[in-house]
Amino acid sequence: MKARIHPASRPVVFRDRAADTAFLTRSTADSSRTIEWEDGNTYPLIDVEISSASHPFYTGRARVLDSAGRVERFERRYGRTAAARG
């Protein structure tokens, strides 16, 4: 890596507001707010709206759309012959 062209990476706490969880990781993001972490040190705090702790894909609460019902409704409304005419 070239010297002096990369931003400084440091420990930062990201807090997920939806799941009310926080995690400590390294980041180049900057924040004026701070939080005292479990280890007694103070780190910059960045609030996020969604993370893996609250995202439906990671939590398993994803909704499955009824795509078959939509197709049937379309065929009922417009009929199969409209698609055959091309």
Biotite code that builds the C-alpha atoms (Angstrom):
import biotite.structure as struc

atoms = struc.array([
    struc.Atom([0.000, 0.000, 0.000], chain_id="A", res_id=1, res_name="MET", atom_name="CA", element="C"),
    struc.Atom([1.153, 3.517, -0.709], chain_id="A", res_id=2, res_name="LYS", atom_name="CA", element="C"),
    struc.Atom([1.884, 5.656, 2.311], chain_id="A", res_id=3, res_name="ALA", atom_name="CA", element="C"),
    struc.Atom([-0.252, 8.696, 3.242], chain_id="A", res_id=4, res_name="ARG", atom_name="CA", element="C"),
    struc.Atom([-3.072, 8.113, 0.718], chain_id="A", res_id=5, res_name="ILE", atom_name="CA", element="C"),
    struc.Atom([-5.422, 5.973, 2.821], chain_id="A", res_id=6, res_name="HIS", atom_name="CA", element="C"),
    struc.Atom([-7.676, 7.385, 5.558], chain_id="A", res_id=7, res_name="PRO", atom_name="CA", element="C"),
    struc.Atom([-6.898, 6.401, 9.124], chain_id="A", res_id=8, res_name="ALA", atom_name="CA", element="C"),
    struc.Atom([-8.757, 3.312, 10.350], chain_id="A", res_id=9, res_name="SER", atom_name="CA", element="C"),
    struc.Atom([-9.720, 3.242, 14.029], chain_id="A", res_id=10, res_name="ARG", atom_name="CA", element="C"),
    struc.Atom([-12.134, 1.439, 16.366], chain_id="A", res_id=11, res_name="PRO", atom_name="CA", element="C"),
    struc.Atom([-15.708, 2.778, 16.072], chain_id="A", res_id=12, res_name="VAL", atom_name="CA", element="C"),
    struc.Atom([-18.964, 1.680, 17.720], chain_id="A", res_id=13, res_name="VAL", atom_name="CA", element="C"),
    struc.Atom([-21.960, 1.272, 15.401], chain_id="A", res_id=14, res_name="PHE", atom_name="CA", element="C"),
    struc.Atom([-25.343, 1.264, 17.152], chain_id="A", res_id=15, res_name="ARG", atom_name="CA", element="C"),
    struc.Atom([-28.374, -0.223, 15.387], chain_id="A", res_id=16, res_name="ASP", atom_name="CA", element="C"),
    struc.Atom([-31.354, 1.849, 16.455], chain_id="A", res_id=17, res_name="ARG", atom_name="CA", element="C"),
    struc.Atom([-33.961, -0.669, 15.265], chain_id="A", res_id=18, res_name="ALA", atom_name="CA", element="C"),
    struc.Atom([-32.545, -3.665, 17.166], chain_id="A", res_id=19, res_name="ALA", atom_name="CA", element="C"),
    struc.Atom([-31.036, -1.664, 20.038], chain_id="A", res_id=20, res_name="ASP", atom_name="CA", element="C"),
    struc.Atom([-27.672, -3.386, 19.665], chain_id="A", res_id=21, res_name="THR", atom_name="CA", element="C"),
    struc.Atom([-24.161, -2.053, 19.252], chain_id="A", res_id=22, res_name="ALA", atom_name="CA", element="C"),
    struc.Atom([-20.943, -3.530, 17.913], chain_id="A", res_id=23, res_name="PHE", atom_name="CA", element="C"),
    struc.Atom([-17.338, -2.425, 17.912], chain_id="A", res_id=24, res_name="LEU", atom_name="CA", element="C"),
    struc.Atom([-15.409, -2.617, 14.656], chain_id="A", res_id=25, res_name="THR", atom_name="CA", element="C"),
    struc.Atom([-12.753, -0.741, 12.723], chain_id="A", res_id=26, res_name="ARG", atom_name="CA", element="C"),
    struc.Atom([-13.799, 2.012, 10.340], chain_id="A", res_id=27, res_name="SER", atom_name="CA", element="C"),
    struc.Atom([-12.639, 5.212, 8.689], chain_id="A", res_id=28, res_name="THR", atom_name="CA", element="C"),
    struc.Atom([-15.985, 6.903, 9.477], chain_id="A", res_id=29, res_name="ALA", atom_name="CA", element="C"),
    struc.Atom([-15.829, 9.889, 11.815], chain_id="A", res_id=30, res_name="ASP", atom_name="CA", element="C"),
    struc.Atom([-18.298, 11.075, 14.427], chain_id="A", res_id=31, res_name="SER", atom_name="CA", element="C"),
    struc.Atom([-18.377, 13.840, 17.013], chain_id="A", res_id=32, res_name="SER", atom_name="CA", element="C"),
    struc.Atom([-20.446, 11.686, 19.418], chain_id="A", res_id=33, res_name="ARG", atom_name="CA", element="C"),
    struc.Atom([-18.739, 9.155, 21.670], chain_id="A", res_id=34, res_name="THR", atom_name="CA", element="C"),
    struc.Atom([-19.729, 6.227, 23.866], chain_id="A", res_id=35, res_name="ILE", atom_name="CA", element="C"),
    struc.Atom([-18.002, 4.370, 26.664], chain_id="A", res_id=36, res_name="GLU", atom_name="CA", element="C"),
    struc.Atom([-17.687, 0.726, 25.625], chain_id="A", res_id=37, res_name="TRP", atom_name="CA", element="C"),
    struc.Atom([-17.711, -2.412, 27.779], chain_id="A", res_id=38, res_name="GLU", atom_name="CA", element="C"),
    struc.Atom([-13.913, -2.407, 28.007], chain_id="A", res_id=39, res_name="ASP", atom_name="CA", element="C"),
    struc.Atom([-13.926, 1.037, 29.666], chain_id="A", res_id=40, res_name="GLY", atom_name="CA", element="C"),
    struc.Atom([-12.537, 2.905, 26.635], chain_id="A", res_id=41, res_name="ASN", atom_name="CA", element="C"),
    struc.Atom([-14.336, 5.715, 24.821], chain_id="A", res_id=42, res_name="THR", atom_name="CA", element="C"),
    struc.Atom([-14.986, 5.300, 21.082], chain_id="A", res_id=43, res_name="TYR", atom_name="CA", element="C"),
    struc.Atom([-16.732, 7.358, 18.384], chain_id="A", res_id=44, res_name="PRO", atom_name="CA", element="C"),
    struc.Atom([-20.415, 6.418, 18.030], chain_id="A", res_id=45, res_name="LEU", atom_name="CA", element="C"),
    struc.Atom([-22.283, 6.123, 14.733], chain_id="A", res_id=46, res_name="ILE", atom_name="CA", element="C"),
    struc.Atom([-26.021, 5.390, 14.730], chain_id="A", res_id=47, res_name="ASP", atom_name="CA", element="C"),
    struc.Atom([-27.349, 3.285, 11.848], chain_id="A", res_id=48, res_name="VAL", atom_name="CA", element="C"),
    struc.Atom([-30.959, 2.587, 10.950], chain_id="A", res_id=49, res_name="GLU", atom_name="CA", element="C"),
    struc.Atom([-30.449, -1.057, 9.971], chain_id="A", res_id=50, res_name="ILE", atom_name="CA", element="C"),
    struc.Atom([-27.742, -3.698, 10.315], chain_id="A", res_id=51, res_name="SER", atom_name="CA", element="C"),
    struc.Atom([-27.500, -7.471, 10.264], chain_id="A", res_id=52, res_name="SER", atom_name="CA", element="C"),
    struc.Atom([-29.115, -7.480, 13.720], chain_id="A", res_id=53, res_name="ALA", atom_name="CA", element="C"),
    struc.Atom([-32.373, -6.010, 12.400], chain_id="A", res_id=54, res_name="SER", atom_name="CA", element="C"),
    struc.Atom([-32.424, -6.706, 8.640], chain_id="A", res_id=55, res_name="HIS", atom_name="CA", element="C"),
    struc.Atom([-35.148, -9.230, 7.705], chain_id="A", res_id=56, res_name="PRO", atom_name="CA", element="C"),
    struc.Atom([-32.799, -11.229, 5.464], chain_id="A", res_id=57, res_name="PHE", atom_name="CA", element="C"),
    struc.Atom([-30.393, -11.968, 8.328], chain_id="A", res_id=58, res_name="TYR", atom_name="CA", element="C"),
    struc.Atom([-33.004, -12.387, 11.055], chain_id="A", res_id=59, res_name="THR", atom_name="CA", element="C"),
    struc.Atom([-35.187, -14.800, 9.054], chain_id="A", res_id=60, res_name="GLY", atom_name="CA", element="C"),
    struc.Atom([-38.275, -12.602, 9.239], chain_id="A", res_id=61, res_name="ARG", atom_name="CA", element="C"),
    struc.Atom([-38.390, -11.967, 5.485], chain_id="A", res_id=62, res_name="ALA", atom_name="CA", element="C"),
    struc.Atom([-41.802, -11.991, 3.842], chain_id="A", res_id=63, res_name="ARG", atom_name="CA", element="C"),
    struc.Atom([-42.336, -14.193, 0.807], chain_id="A", res_id=64, res_name="VAL", atom_name="CA", element="C"),
    struc.Atom([-44.397, -12.547, -1.914], chain_id="A", res_id=65, res_name="LEU", atom_name="CA", element="C"),
    struc.Atom([-47.144, -14.489, -3.605], chain_id="A", res_id=66, res_name="ASP", atom_name="CA", element="C"),
    struc.Atom([-45.824, -14.258, -7.163], chain_id="A", res_id=67, res_name="SER", atom_name="CA", element="C"),
    struc.Atom([-48.009, -17.144, -8.394], chain_id="A", res_id=68, res_name="ALA", atom_name="CA", element="C"),
    struc.Atom([-51.131, -15.327, -7.253], chain_id="A", res_id=69, res_name="GLY", atom_name="CA", element="C"),
    struc.Atom([-50.051, -12.215, -9.126], chain_id="A", res_id=70, res_name="ARG", atom_name="CA", element="C"),
    struc.Atom([-49.525, -14.156, -12.349], chain_id="A", res_id=71, res_name="VAL", atom_name="CA", element="C"),
    struc.Atom([-52.928, -15.813, -12.044], chain_id="A", res_id=72, res_name="GLU", atom_name="CA", element="C"),
    struc.Atom([-54.565, -12.466, -11.406], chain_id="A", res_id=73, res_name="ARG", atom_name="CA", element="C"),
    struc.Atom([-52.857, -11.011, -14.498], chain_id="A", res_id=74, res_name="PHE", atom_name="CA", element="C"),
    struc.Atom([-53.977, -13.946, -16.666], chain_id="A", res_id=75, res_name="GLU", atom_name="CA", element="C"),
    struc.Atom([-57.538, -13.654, -15.353], chain_id="A", res_id=76, res_name="ARG", atom_name="CA", element="C"),
    struc.Atom([-57.589, -9.940, -16.056], chain_id="A", res_id=77, res_name="ARG", atom_name="CA", element="C"),
    struc.Atom([-55.981, -9.938, -19.495], chain_id="A", res_id=78, res_name="TYR", atom_name="CA", element="C"),
    struc.Atom([-56.342, -13.588, -20.549], chain_id="A", res_id=79, res_name="GLY", atom_name="CA", element="C"),
    struc.Atom([-53.791, -15.945, -22.045], chain_id="A", res_id=80, res_name="ARG", atom_name="CA", element="C"),
    struc.Atom([-54.596, -14.877, -25.605], chain_id="A", res_id=81, res_name="THR", atom_name="CA", element="C"),
    struc.Atom([-53.023, -11.443, -25.129], chain_id="A", res_id=82, res_name="ALA", atom_name="CA", element="C"),
    struc.Atom([-49.632, -13.072, -24.493], chain_id="A", res_id=83, res_name="ALA", atom_name="CA", element="C"),
    struc.Atom([-50.063, -15.435, -27.472], chain_id="A", res_id=84, res_name="ALA", atom_name="CA", element="C"),
    struc.Atom([-50.672, -12.526, -29.906], chain_id="A", res_id=85, res_name="ARG", atom_name="CA", element="C"),
    struc.Atom([-47.210, -11.234, -28.991], chain_id="A", res_id=86, res_name="GLY", atom_name="CA", element="C"),
])
